[in-house]
Amino acid sequence: MSIELKEPIATYFRAKSSGQHDEVLASFSDNAVVNDTGENAELTGKDQILQWLSGTVADYNLSTEVIRHEDQGETTTVTVLVSGDFPGSPIEFDYDFVLQEGKIERLTIR
């Protein structure tokens, strides 16, 4: 079963899985905010998001499988099975995306 995601959410997952940080960053607005509740981190702007992608996220050797998604007003929640080098792997996470003008404005991973 193939799950169709809105752009730039589809780009985010595709590029992140292949380690293409520039393409991941291009899916975010300049002032985007990422809340990674598992890492207790809030990142603002592309510089901090890049540090997160190339540091913490890269260290875990993550792979993701999109299970489902749901649009709830301005938020799209994507449920993902995440596997990697971290305790308890694999784990289901919800990624809450808020888009603005074709870019990710806010991402909360919980």
MODELLER restraints for C-alpha pairs under 7 A, 6 or more apart:
rsr = mdl.restraints
at = mdl.atoms
rsr.add(forms.Gaussian(group=physical.xy_distance, feature=features.Distance(at['CA:8:A'], at['CA:27:A']), mean=5.37, stdev=0.5))
rsr.add(forms.Gaussian(group=physical.xy_distance, feature=features.Distance(at['CA:8:A'], at['CA:102:A']), mean=6.67, stdev=0.5))
rsr.add(forms.Gaussian(group=physical.xy_distance, feature=features.Distance(at['CA:8:A'], at['CA:103:A']), mean=6.09, stdev=0.5))
rsr.add(forms.Gaussian(group=physical.xy_distance, feature=features.Distance(at['CA:8:A'], at['CA:104:A']), mean=6.80, stdev=0.5))
rsr.add(forms.Gaussian(group=physical.xy_distance, feature=features.Distance(at['CA:11:A'], at['CA:24:A']), mean=6.91, stdev=0.5))
rsr.add(forms.Gaussian(group=physical.xy_distance, feature=features.Distance(at['CA:11:A'], at['CA:27:A']), mean=6.81, stdev=0.5))
rsr.add(forms.Gaussian(group=physical.xy_distance, feature=features.Distance(at['CA:12:A'], at['CA:24:A']), mean=5.10, stdev=0.5))
rsr.add(forms.Gaussian(group=physical.xy_distance, feature=features.Distance(at['CA:12:A'], at['CA:27:A']), mean=6.26, stdev=0.5))
rsr.add(forms.Gaussian(group=physical.xy_distance, feature=features.Distance(at['CA:15:A'], at['CA:21:A']), mean=6.97, stdev=0.5))
rsr.add(forms.Gaussian(group=physical.xy_distance, feature=features.Distance(at['CA:15:A'], at['CA:23:A']), mean=5.93, stdev=0.5))
rsr.add(forms.Gaussian(group=physical.xy_distance, feature=features.Distance(at['CA:15:A'], at['CA:24:A']), mean=5.53, stdev=0.5))
rsr.add(forms.Gaussian(group=physical.xy_distance, feature=features.Distance(at['CA:16:A'], at['CA:24:A']), mean=6.06, stdev=0.5))
rsr.add(forms.Gaussian(group=physical.xy_distance, feature=features.Distance(at['CA:17:A'], at['CA:63:A']), mean=6.15, stdev=0.5))
rsr.add(forms.Gaussian(group=physical.xy_distance, feature=features.Distance(at['CA:21:A'], at['CA:50:A']), mean=6.99, stdev=0.5))
rsr.add(forms.Gaussian(group=physical.xy_distance, feature=features.Distance(at['CA:21:A'], at['CA:53:A']), mean=6.99, stdev=0.5))
rsr.add(forms.Gaussian(group=physical.xy_distance, feature=features.Distance(at['CA:25:A'], at['CA:46:A']), mean=6.43, stdev=0.5))
rsr.add(forms.Gaussian(group=physical.xy_distance, feature=features.Distance(at['CA:27:A'], at['CA:103:A']), mean=5.44, stdev=0.5))
rsr.add(forms.Gaussian(group=physical.xy_distance, feature=features.Distance(at['CA:27:A'], at['CA:104:A']), mean=6.04, stdev=0.5))
rsr.add(forms.Gaussian(group=physical.xy_distance, feature=features.Distance(at['CA:28:A'], at['CA:103:A']), mean=5.08, stdev=0.5))
rsr.add(forms.Gaussian(group=physical.xy_distance, feature=features.Distance(at['CA:28:A'], at['CA:104:A']), mean=4.46, stdev=0.5))
rsr.add(forms.Gaussian(group=physical.xy_distance, feature=features.Distance(at['CA:28:A'], at['CA:105:A']), mean=6.27, stdev=0.5))
rsr.add(forms.Gaussian(group=physical.xy_distance, feature=features.Distance(at['CA:29:A'], at['CA:103:A']), mean=5.27, stdev=0.5))
rsr.add(forms.Gaussian(group=physical.xy_distance, feature=features.Distance(at['CA:29:A'], at['CA:104:A']), mean=5.79, stdev=0.5))
rsr.add(forms.Gaussian(group=physical.xy_distance, feature=features.Distance(at['CA:29:A'], at['CA:105:A']), mean=5.57, stdev=0.5))
rsr.add(forms.Gaussian(group=physical.xy_distance, feature=features.Distance(at['CA:30:A'], at['CA:45:A']), mean=5.74, stdev=0.5))
rsr.add(forms.Gaussian(group=physical.xy_distance, feature=features.Distance(at['CA:30:A'], at['CA:46:A']), mean=6.10, stdev=0.5))
rsr.add(forms.Gaussian(group=physical.xy_distance, feature=features.Distance(at['CA:31:A'], at['CA:44:A']), mean=6.35, stdev=0.5))
rsr.add(forms.Gaussian(group=physical.xy_distance, feature=features.Distance(at['CA:31:A'], at['CA:45:A']), mean=4.59, stdev=0.5))
rsr.add(forms.Gaussian(group=physical.xy_distance, feature=features.Distance(at['CA:32:A'], at['CA:44:A']), mean=5.86, stdev=0.5))
rsr.add(forms.Gaussian(group=physical.xy_distance, feature=features.Distance(at['CA:32:A'], at['CA:45:A']), mean=5.23, stdev=0.5))
rsr.add(forms.Gaussian(group=physical.xy_distance, feature=features.Distance(at['CA:32:A'], at['CA:104:A']), mean=6.65, stdev=0.5))
rsr.add(forms.Gaussian(group=physical.xy_distance, feature=features.Distance(at['CA:32:A'], at['CA:105:A']), mean=4.53, stdev=0.5))
rsr.add(forms.Gaussian(group=physical.xy_distance, feature=features.Distance(at['CA:32:A'], at['CA:106:A']), mean=5.54, stdev=0.5))
rsr.add(forms.Gaussian(group=physical.xy_distance, feature=features.Distance(at['CA:33:A'], at['CA:42:A']), mean=6.98, stdev=0.5))
rsr.add(forms.Gaussian(group=physical.xy_distance, feature=features.Distance(at['CA:33:A'], at['CA:43:A']), mean=5.55, stdev=0.5))
rsr.add(forms.Gaussian(group=physical.xy_distance, feature=features.Distance(at['CA:33:A'], at['CA:44:A']), mean=4.51, stdev=0.5))
rsr.add(forms.Gaussian(group=physical.xy_distance, feature=features.Distance(at['CA:33:A'], at['CA:45:A']), mean=6.36, stdev=0.5))
rsr.add(forms.Gaussian(group=physical.xy_distance, feature=features.Distance(at['CA:33:A'], at['CA:105:A']), mean=6.46, stdev=0.5))
rsr.add(forms.Gaussian(group=physical.xy_distance, feature=features.Distance(at['CA:33:A'], at['CA:106:A']), mean=4.87, stdev=0.5))
rsr.add(forms.Gaussian(group=physical.xy_distance, feature=features.Distance(at['CA:33:A'], at['CA:107:A']), mean=6.37, stdev=0.5))
rsr.add(forms.Gaussian(group=physical.xy_distance, feature=features.Distance(at['CA:34:A'], at['CA:42:A']), mean=5.68, stdev=0.5))
rsr.add(forms.Gaussian(group=physical.xy_distance, feature=features.Distance(at['CA:34:A'], at['CA:43:A']), mean=5.06, stdev=0.5))
rsr.add(forms.Gaussian(group=physical.xy_distance, feature=features.Distance(at['CA:34:A'], at['CA:44:A']), mean=6.55, stdev=0.5))
rsr.add(forms.Gaussian(group=physical.xy_distance, feature=features.Distance(at['CA:34:A'], at['CA:106:A']), mean=5.84, stdev=0.5))
rsr.add(forms.Gaussian(group=physical.xy_distance, feature=features.Distance(at['CA:34:A'], at['CA:107:A']), mean=4.71, stdev=0.5))
rsr.add(forms.Gaussian(group=physical.xy_distance, feature=features.Distance(at['CA:34:A'], at['CA:108:A']), mean=5.78, stdev=0.5))
rsr.add(forms.Gaussian(group=physical.xy_distance, feature=features.Distance(at['CA:35:A'], at['CA:41:A']), mean=5.84, stdev=0.5))
rsr.add(forms.Gaussian(group=physical.xy_distance, feature=features.Distance(at['CA:35:A'], at['CA:42:A']), mean=4.48, stdev=0.5))
rsr.add(forms.Gaussian(group=physical.xy_distance, feature=features.Distance(at['CA:35:A'], at['CA:43:A']), mean=6.43, stdev=0.5))
rsr.add(forms.Gaussian(group=physical.xy_distance, feature=features.Distance(at['CA:35:A'], at['CA:107:A']), mean=6.20, stdev=0.5))
rsr.add(forms.Gaussian(group=physical.xy_distance, feature=features.Distance(at['CA:35:A'], at['CA:108:A']), mean=4.59, stdev=0.5))
rsr.add(forms.Gaussian(group=physical.xy_distance, feature=features.Distance(at['CA:35:A'], at['CA:109:A']), mean=6.13, stdev=0.5))
rsr.add(forms.Gaussian(group=physical.xy_distance, feature=features.Distance(at['CA:36:A'], at['CA:42:A']), mean=6.36, stdev=0.5))
rsr.add(forms.Gaussian(group=physical.xy_distance, feature=features.Distance(at['CA:36:A'], at['CA:108:A']), mean=6.02, stdev=0.5))
rsr.add(forms.Gaussian(group=physical.xy_distance, feature=features.Distance(at['CA:36:A'], at['CA:109:A']), mean=4.91, stdev=0.5))
rsr.add(forms.Gaussian(group=physical.xy_distance, feature=features.Distance(at['CA:36:A'], at['CA:110:A']), mean=6.78, stdev=0.5))
rsr.add(forms.Gaussian(group=physical.xy_distance, feature=features.Distance(at['CA:37:A'], at['CA:109:A']), mean=5.98, stdev=0.5))
rsr.add(forms.Gaussian(group=physical.xy_distance, feature=features.Distance(at['CA:37:A'], at['CA:110:A']), mean=5.43, stdev=0.5))
rsr.add(forms.Gaussian(group=physical.xy_distance, feature=features.Distance(at['CA:38:A'], at['CA:110:A']), mean=6.60, stdev=0.5))
rsr.add(forms.Gaussian(group=physical.xy_distance, feature=features.Distance(at['CA:43:A'], at['CA:49:A']), mean=5.89, stdev=0.5))
rsr.add(forms.Gaussian(group=physical.xy_distance, feature=features.Distance(at['CA:60:A'], at['CA:84:A']), mean=5.49, stdev=0.5))
rsr.add(forms.Gaussian(group=physical.xy_distance, feature=features.Distance(at['CA:60:A'], at['CA:85:A']), mean=4.70, stdev=0.5))
rsr.add(forms.Gaussian(group=physical.xy_distance, feature=features.Distance(at['CA:60:A'], at['CA:86:A']), mean=6.17, stdev=0.5))
rsr.add(forms.Gaussian(group=physical.xy_distance, feature=features.Distance(at['CA:61:A'], at['CA:84:A']), mean=5.22, stdev=0.5))
rsr.add(forms.Gaussian(group=physical.xy_distance, feature=features.Distance(at['CA:61:A'], at['CA:85:A']), mean=6.01, stdev=0.5))
rsr.add(forms.Gaussian(group=physical.xy_distance, feature=features.Distance(at['CA:62:A'], at['CA:82:A']), mean=6.60, stdev=0.5))
rsr.add(forms.Gaussian(group=physical.xy_distance, feature=features.Distance(at['CA:62:A'], at['CA:83:A']), mean=5.60, stdev=0.5))
rsr.add(forms.Gaussian(group=physical.xy_distance, feature=features.Distance(at['CA:62:A'], at['CA:84:A']), mean=4.45, stdev=0.5))
rsr.add(forms.Gaussian(group=physical.xy_distance, feature=features.Distance(at['CA:63:A'], at['CA:82:A']), mean=5.80, stdev=0.5))
rsr.add(forms.Gaussian(group=physical.xy_distance, feature=features.Distance(at['CA:63:A'], at['CA:83:A']), mean=5.28, stdev=0.5))
rsr.add(forms.Gaussian(group=physical.xy_distance, feature=features.Distance(at['CA:63:A'], at['CA:84:A']), mean=6.27, stdev=0.5))
rsr.add(forms.Gaussian(group=physical.xy_distance, feature=features.Distance(at['CA:64:A'], at['CA:80:A']), mean=6.22, stdev=0.5))
rsr.add(forms.Gaussian(group=physical.xy_distance, feature=features.Distance(at['CA:64:A'], at['CA:81:A']), mean=5.65, stdev=0.5))
rsr.add(forms.Gaussian(group=physical.xy_distance, feature=features.Distance(at['CA:64:A'], at['CA:82:A']), mean=4.61, stdev=0.5))
rsr.add(forms.Gaussian(group=physical.xy_distance, feature=features.Distance(at['CA:64:A'], at['CA:83:A']), mean=6.42, stdev=0.5))
rsr.add(forms.Gaussian(group=physical.xy_distance, feature=features.Distance(at['CA:65:A'], at['CA:80:A']), mean=5.45, stdev=0.5))
rsr.add(forms.Gaussian(group=physical.xy_distance, feature=features.Distance(at['CA:65:A'], at['CA:81:A']), mean=5.11, stdev=0.5))
rsr.add(forms.Gaussian(group=physical.xy_distance, feature=features.Distance(at['CA:65:A'], at['CA:82:A']), mean=6.58, stdev=0.5))
rsr.add(forms.Gaussian(group=physical.xy_distance, feature=features.Distance(at['CA:66:A'], at['CA:78:A']), mean=6.99, stdev=0.5))
rsr.add(forms.Gaussian(group=physical.xy_distance, feature=features.Distance(at['CA:66:A'], at['CA:79:A']), mean=6.11, stdev=0.5))
rsr.add(forms.Gaussian(group=physical.xy_distance, feature=features.Distance(at['CA:66:A'], at['CA:80:A']), mean=4.43, stdev=0.5))
rsr.add(forms.Gaussian(group=physical.xy_distance, feature=features.Distance(at['CA:66:A'], at['CA:81:A']), mean=6.44, stdev=0.5))
rsr.add(forms.Gaussian(group=physical.xy_distance, feature=features.Distance(at['CA:67:A'], at['CA:79:A']), mean=5.55, stdev=0.5))
rsr.add(forms.Gaussian(group=physical.xy_distance, feature=features.Distance(at['CA:67:A'], at['CA:80:A']), mean=5.41, stdev=0.5))
rsr.add(forms.Gaussian(group=physical.xy_distance, feature=features.Distance(at['CA:67:A'], at['CA:81:A']), mean=6.82, stdev=0.5))
rsr.add(forms.Gaussian(group=physical.xy_distance, feature=features.Distance(at['CA:68:A'], at['CA:78:A']), mean=5.90, stdev=0.5))
rsr.add(forms.Gaussian(group=physical.xy_distance, feature=features.Distance(at['CA:68:A'], at['CA:79:A']), mean=5.38, stdev=0.5))
rsr.add(forms.Gaussian(group=physical.xy_distance, feature=features.Distance(at['CA:69:A'], at['CA:76:A']), mean=6.88, stdev=0.5))
rsr.add(forms.Gaussian(group=physical.xy_distance, feature=features.Distance(at['CA:69:A'], at['CA:77:A']), mean=5.45, stdev=0.5))
rsr.add(forms.Gaussian(group=physical.xy_distance, feature=features.Distance(at['CA:69:A'], at['CA:78:A']), mean=4.23, stdev=0.5))
rsr.add(forms.Gaussian(group=physical.xy_distance, feature=features.Distance(at['CA:69:A'], at['CA:79:A']), mean=6.04, stdev=0.5))
rsr.add(forms.Gaussian(group=physical.xy_distance, feature=features.Distance(at['CA:70:A'], at['CA:76:A']), mean=5.67, stdev=0.5))
rsr.add(forms.Gaussian(group=physical.xy_distance, feature=features.Distance(at['CA:70:A'], at['CA:77:A']), mean=5.28, stdev=0.5))
rsr.add(forms.Gaussian(group=physical.xy_distance, feature=features.Distance(at['CA:70:A'], at['CA:78:A']), mean=6.60, stdev=0.5))
rsr.add(forms.Gaussian(group=physical.xy_distance, feature=features.Distance(at['CA:71:A'], at['CA:77:A']), mean=6.35, stdev=0.5))
rsr.add(forms.Gaussian(group=physical.xy_distance, feature=features.Distance(at['CA:74:A'], at['CA:98:A']), mean=6.00, stdev=0.5))
rsr.add(forms.Gaussian(group=physical.xy_distance, feature=features.Distance(at['CA:75:A'], at['CA:96:A']), mean=6.23, stdev=0.5))
rsr.add(forms.Gaussian(group=physical.xy_distance, feature=features.Distance(at['CA:75:A'], at['CA:97:A']), mean=5.52, stdev=0.5))
rsr.add(forms.Gaussian(group=physical.xy_distance, feature=features.Distance(at['CA:75:A'], at['CA:98:A']), mean=4.91, stdev=0.5))
rsr.add(forms.Gaussian(group=physical.xy_distance, feature=features.Distance(at['CA:76:A'], at['CA:96:A']), mean=5.69, stdev=0.5))
rsr.add(forms.Gaussian(group=physical.xy_distance, feature=features.Distance(at['CA:76:A'], at['CA:97:A']), mean=5.14, stdev=0.5))
rsr.add(forms.Gaussian(group=physical.xy_distance, feature=features.Distance(at['CA:76:A'], at['CA:98:A']), mean=6.57, stdev=0.5))
rsr.add(forms.Gaussian(group=physical.xy_distance, feature=features.Distance(at['CA:77:A'], at['CA:94:A']), mean=6.29, stdev=0.5))
rsr.add(forms.Gaussian(group=physical.xy_distance, feature=features.Distance(at['CA:77:A'], at['CA:95:A']), mean=5.53, stdev=0.5))
rsr.add(forms.Gaussian(group=physical.xy_distance, feature=features.Distance(at['CA:77:A'], at['CA:96:A']), mean=4.43, stdev=0.5))
rsr.add(forms.Gaussian(group=physical.xy_distance, feature=features.Distance(at['CA:77:A'], at['CA:97:A']), mean=6.29, stdev=0.5))
rsr.add(forms.Gaussian(group=physical.xy_distance, feature=features.Distance(at['CA:78:A'], at['CA:94:A']), mean=5.64, stdev=0.5))
rsr.add(forms.Gaussian(group=physical.xy_distance, feature=features.Distance(at['CA:78:A'], at['CA:95:A']), mean=5.10, stdev=0.5))
rsr.add(forms.Gaussian(group=physical.xy_distance, feature=features.Distance(at['CA:78:A'], at['CA:96:A']), mean=6.47, stdev=0.5))
rsr.add(forms.Gaussian(group=physical.xy_distance, feature=features.Distance(at['CA:79:A'], at['CA:92:A']), mean=6.72, stdev=0.5))
rsr.add(forms.Gaussian(group=physical.xy_distance, feature=features.Distance(at['CA:79:A'], at['CA:93:A']), mean=5.77, stdev=0.5))
rsr.add(forms.Gaussian(group=physical.xy_distance, feature=features.Distance(at['CA:79:A'], at['CA:94:A']), mean=4.48, stdev=0.5))
rsr.add(forms.Gaussian(group=physical.xy_distance, feature=features.Distance(at['CA:79:A'], at['CA:95:A']), mean=6.30, stdev=0.5))
rsr.add(forms.Gaussian(group=physical.xy_distance, feature=features.Distance(at['CA:80:A'], at['CA:92:A']), mean=5.49, stdev=0.5))
rsr.add(forms.Gaussian(group=physical.xy_distance, feature=features.Distance(at['CA:80:A'], at['CA:93:A']), mean=5.37, stdev=0.5))
rsr.add(forms.Gaussian(group=physical.xy_distance, feature=features.Distance(at['CA:80:A'], at['CA:94:A']), mean=6.26, stdev=0.5))
rsr.add(forms.Gaussian(group=physical.xy_distance, feature=features.Distance(at['CA:81:A'], at['CA:90:A']), mean=6.47, stdev=0.5))
rsr.add(forms.Gaussian(group=physical.xy_distance, feature=features.Distance(at['CA:81:A'], at['CA:91:A']), mean=5.65, stdev=0.5))
rsr.add(forms.Gaussian(group=physical.xy_distance, feature=features.Distance(at['CA:81:A'], at['CA:92:A']), mean=4.38, stdev=0.5))
rsr.add(forms.Gaussian(group=physical.xy_distance, feature=features.Distance(at['CA:81:A'], at['CA:93:A']), mean=6.42, stdev=0.5))
rsr.add(forms.Gaussian(group=physical.xy_distance, feature=features.Distance(at['CA:82:A'], at['CA:90:A']), mean=5.39, stdev=0.5))
rsr.add(forms.Gaussian(group=physical.xy_distance, feature=features.Distance(at['CA:82:A'], at['CA:91:A']), mean=5.40, stdev=0.5))
rsr.add(forms.Gaussian(group=physical.xy_distance, feature=features.Distance(at['CA:82:A'], at['CA:92:A']), mean=6.04, stdev=0.5))
rsr.add(forms.Gaussian(group=physical.xy_distance, feature=features.Distance(at['CA:82:A'], at['CA:93:A']), mean=6.99, stdev=0.5))
rsr.add(forms.Gaussian(group=physical.xy_distance, feature=features.Distance(at['CA:83:A'], at['CA:89:A']), mean=5.18, stdev=0.5))
rsr.add(forms.Gaussian(group=physical.xy_distance, feature=features.Distance(at['CA:83:A'], at['CA:90:A']), mean=4.27, stdev=0.5))
rsr.add(forms.Gaussian(group=physical.xy_distance, feature=features.Distance(at['CA:83:A'], at['CA:91:A']), mean=6.68, stdev=0.5))
rsr.add(forms.Gaussian(group=physical.xy_distance, feature=features.Distance(at['CA:84:A'], at['CA:90:A']), mean=6.90, stdev=0.5))
rsr.add(forms.Gaussian(group=physical.xy_distance, feature=features.Distance(at['CA:93:A'], at['CA:109:A']), mean=6.72, stdev=0.5))
rsr.add(forms.Gaussian(group=physical.xy_distance, feature=features.Distance(at['CA:93:A'], at['CA:110:A']), mean=5.67, stdev=0.5))
rsr.add(forms.Gaussian(group=physical.xy_distance, feature=features.Distance(at['CA:94:A'], at['CA:109:A']), mean=5.85, stdev=0.5))
rsr.add(forms.Gaussian(group=physical.xy_distance, feature=features.Distance(at['CA:94:A'], at['CA:110:A']), mean=5.32, stdev=0.5))
rsr.add(forms.Gaussian(group=physical.xy_distance, feature=features.Distance(at['CA:95:A'], at['CA:107:A']), mean=6.68, stdev=0.5))
rsr.add(forms.Gaussian(group=physical.xy_distance, feature=features.Distance(at['CA:95:A'], at['CA:108:A']), mean=5.72, stdev=0.5))
rsr.add(forms.Gaussian(group=physical.xy_distance, feature=features.Distance(at['CA:95:A'], at['CA:109:A']), mean=4.58, stdev=0.5))
rsr.add(forms.Gaussian(group=physical.xy_distance, feature=features.Distance(at['CA:95:A'], at['CA:110:A']), mean=6.48, stdev=0.5))
rsr.add(forms.Gaussian(group=physical.xy_distance, feature=features.Distance(at['CA:96:A'], at['CA:107:A']), mean=5.52, stdev=0.5))
rsr.add(forms.Gaussian(group=physical.xy_distance, feature=features.Distance(at['CA:96:A'], at['CA:108:A']), mean=5.03, stdev=0.5))
rsr.add(forms.Gaussian(group=physical.xy_distance, feature=features.Distance(at['CA:96:A'], at['CA:109:A']), mean=6.40, stdev=0.5))
rsr.add(forms.Gaussian(group=physical.xy_distance, feature=features.Distance(at['CA:97:A'], at['CA:104:A']), mean=6.64, stdev=0.5))
rsr.add(forms.Gaussian(group=physical.xy_distance, feature=features.Distance(at['CA:97:A'], at['CA:106:A']), mean=5.82, stdev=0.5))
rsr.add(forms.Gaussian(group=physical.xy_distance, feature=features.Distance(at['CA:97:A'], at['CA:107:A']), mean=4.73, stdev=0.5))
rsr.add(forms.Gaussian(group=physical.xy_distance, feature=features.Distance(at['CA:97:A'], at['CA:108:A']), mean=6.75, stdev=0.5))
rsr.add(forms.Gaussian(group=physical.xy_distance, feature=features.Distance(at['CA:98:A'], at['CA:104:A']), mean=6.01, stdev=0.5))
rsr.add(forms.Gaussian(group=physical.xy_distance, feature=features.Distance(at['CA:98:A'], at['CA:105:A']), mean=5.62, stdev=0.5))
rsr.add(forms.Gaussian(group=physical.xy_distance, feature=features.Distance(at['CA:98:A'], at['CA:106:A']), mean=5.06, stdev=0.5))
rsr.add(forms.Gaussian(group=physical.xy_distance, feature=features.Distance(at['CA:98:A'], at['CA:107:A']), mean=6.52, stdev=0.5))
rsr.add(forms.Gaussian(group=physical.xy_distance, feature=features.Distance(at['CA:99:A'], at['CA:105:A']), mean=5.25, stdev=0.5))
